[in-house]
Amino acid sequence: MSFWTELNGTSFRVGWKDVGGVRTRYLDTEQGAHVLLFLHGVGGHLEAFIRNVAAHAQHYRVIALDMLGHGYTDKPEGGYEIADYVRHVVAFLDTMQIEKVSLIGTSLGGWVSTRIAAQHPDRVRTLTLPGTAGLTASAQVMERIRTLTSTAANSDNREGVRKRLEWVIKDPAMVTEEFIEARWRIYSQPSYRRAMPRLMVLQDPQVRARNLLQPEELARIVAPTLIVWTRDDPTGTLEDGLRYQSLISGARFVLFEQSAHLPQYEEAERFNALHLRFLNDPASVAADEYKGEKTT
């Protein structure tokens, strides 16, 4: 399995856009009036969605972003709290002259997407949250993220990257050498290593606490919402996912069984089919759907 052979037959470009002085890397299939924007997690990069681009590009314009400070996007001095990521994403949309999007965010990207949906409801058509963050502050999880990511970024070999990926991916066979190499090259950038303490700021309990999503803001979300969760996510429990569903009016909840923290990557075929069905008709997805069947 290769990143780029996933895109054989799909027209796309990877480039950079100046977003308020921040050189921002993105992938764009360029065709289609309805835009899907994919946002990755902490320590991630746009390749986390490479297995989703081709299927969605048959119907929509797909954009995947290296968020502020991540991947090959600039790593400016300054804040890396949720408001900073929100400003960067909204400024990117403005720069691209995109008025309205469907947001798909995993982990940190879901946290950011959820806040955008609450603060800018007129700009969000639908909201999809595979393995997202933002409601909880587990000291153990925060320490694990900080330790694994910092070790991976500050090592001169690729073993730390392998361990970081194996922590969030259920099947070790899916932690390919290409995935490891792609992430190691990002992490080994001198600018990335210098930025690492800032990128980990949300793993500080006090900083995280003031950034957490609040029930009243989730109650303001009007975009049709799909929550994709797993039983084996090392960053959150099944109850966390169900709490998201309970706080967002009309949210759909689907449980994946063969993945950990990246269901859109680990179970791409199932995710793509489910998500395309949701985008076409949100009501076609049962409110509580486990293994494709409505719960009792």
TACOR-V635147 format. One record per pair of residues at least 4 apart in sequence whose C-alpha atoms are under 6 Angstrom apart, sorted by the first residue. I is the first residue (numbers start at 1). J is the second residue. D is the distance in whole Angstrom. If there is no record, write none. Layout:
i-><I | I>
j-><J | J>
d-><D | D>
//
This chain:
i-><7 | 10 | 11 | 12 | 12 | 13 | 13 | 14 | 14 | 15 | 15 | 16 | 16 | 17 | 17 | 18 | 18 | 19 | 22 | 23 | 23 | 24 | 25 | 25 | 26 | 26 | 27 | 27 | 28 | 28 | 29 | 29 | 30 | 31 | 32 | 32 | 34 | 35 | 35 | 35 | 36 | 36 | 36 | 37 | 37 | 37 | 38 | 38 | 38 | 39 | 39 | 39 | 40 | 40 | 40 | 40 | 40 | 41 | 41 | 41 | 41 | 42 | 45 | 45 | 46 | 46 | 46 | 53 | 56 | 57 | 57 | 66 | 66 | 66 | 69 | 69 | 69 | 71 | 80 | 86 | 87 | 93 | 93 | 100 | 100 | 101 | 101 | 102 | 102 | 102 | 102 | 103 | 104 | 105 | 105 | 105 | 105 | 106 | 106 | 106 | 106 | 106 | 107 | 107 | 107 | 108 | 109 | 110 | 110 | 110 | 111 | 111 | 116 | 117 | 117 | 117 | 118 | 118 | 118 | 125 | 126 | 126 | 126 | 127 | 128 | 128 | 128 | 129 | 130 | 130 | 131 | 131 | 134 | 134 | 135 | 135 | 141 | 142 | 143 | 144 | 145 | 146 | 147 | 148 | 152 | 152 | 153 | 162 | 168 | 168 | 169 | 170 | 170 | 177 | 178 | 180 | 184 | 187 | 202 | 202 | 204 | 218 | 218 | 219 | 219 | 225 | 226 | 226 | 227 | 227 | 228 | 228 | 229 | 230 | 230 | 230 | 231 | 232 | 233 | 233 | 245 | 252 | 253 | 253 | 253 | 254 | 254 | 255 | 259 | 259 | 262 | 263 | 264 | 264 | 268 | 271 | 278 | 288 | 288 | 289 | 289>
j-><54 | 54 | 29 | 28 | 29 | 27 | 28 | 26 | 27 | 25 | 26 | 24 | 25 | 23 | 24 | 22 | 23 | 92 | 74 | 73 | 74 | 73 | 66 | 73 | 64 | 65 | 63 | 64 | 62 | 63 | 61 | 62 | 61 | 61 | 60 | 61 | 60 | 61 | 62 | 101 | 62 | 101 | 102 | 63 | 64 | 103 | 64 | 104 | 105 | 65 | 105 | 109 | 44 | 45 | 105 | 106 | 109 | 106 | 107 | 108 | 109 | 108 | 66 | 71 | 64 | 65 | 66 | 57 | 60 | 61 | 62 | 70 | 71 | 73 | 73 | 74 | 75 | 186 | 84 | 112 | 91 | 97 | 98 | 123 | 124 | 124 | 125 | 124 | 125 | 126 | 127 | 127 | 128 | 109 | 110 | 113 | 129 | 110 | 129 | 130 | 131 | 132 | 131 | 132 | 133 | 133 | 113 | 114 | 129 | 132 | 133 | 134 | 120 | 121 | 124 | 221 | 217 | 220 | 221 | 223 | 223 | 224 | 225 | 225 | 225 | 226 | 227 | 227 | 227 | 228 | 229 | 261 | 212 | 213 | 212 | 213 | 235 | 203 | 147 | 148 | 149 | 150 | 151 | 164 | 160 | 161 | 187 | 180 | 260 | 261 | 260 | 259 | 260 | 181 | 182 | 184 | 188 | 192 | 207 | 208 | 208 | 247 | 248 | 247 | 248 | 251 | 251 | 252 | 252 | 253 | 254 | 255 | 255 | 255 | 256 | 257 | 238 | 260 | 260 | 261 | 251 | 287 | 287 | 288 | 289 | 289 | 290 | 290 | 263 | 266 | 266 | 267 | 268 | 271 | 272 | 275 | 282 | 294 | 295 | 293 | 294>
d-><6 | 6 | 6 | 6 | 4 | 6 | 5 | 6 | 4 | 6 | 6 | 5 | 4 | 6 | 5 | 6 | 5 | 6 | 6 | 6 | 5 | 4 | 5 | 5 | 6 | 4 | 5 | 5 | 6 | 5 | 6 | 5 | 6 | 5 | 5 | 5 | 6 | 5 | 6 | 5 | 5 | 6 | 5 | 5 | 6 | 5 | 5 | 5 | 6 | 6 | 5 | 5 | 6 | 6 | 6 | 5 | 5 | 6 | 5 | 4 | 5 | 6 | 5 | 5 | 5 | 5 | 5 | 6 | 6 | 6 | 6 | 6 | 5 | 6 | 6 | 5 | 4 | 6 | 6 | 6 | 6 | 6 | 5 | 4 | 6 | 5 | 6 | 6 | 5 | 5 | 6 | 5 | 5 | 4 | 4 | 6 | 5 | 5 | 6 | 5 | 5 | 5 | 6 | 4 | 5 | 6 | 6 | 6 | 5 | 5 | 5 | 5 | 5 | 5 | 6 | 6 | 6 | 6 | 5 | 6 | 5 | 5 | 6 | 5 | 6 | 5 | 6 | 5 | 6 | 4 | 5 | 5 | 5 | 6 | 6 | 5 | 6 | 5 | 6 | 6 | 6 | 6 | 6 | 6 | 4 | 5 | 5 | 6 | 6 | 5 | 5 | 5 | 5 | 6 | 6 | 6 | 6 | 6 | 6 | 5 | 6 | 6 | 5 | 6 | 5 | 5 | 6 | 5 | 6 | 5 | 5 | 6 | 5 | 5 | 5 | 6 | 6 | 5 | 4 | 5 | 5 | 4 | 6 | 5 | 6 | 5 | 5 | 5 | 5 | 6 | 6 | 5 | 5 | 5 | 6 | 6 | 4 | 6 | 6 | 5 | 5>
//
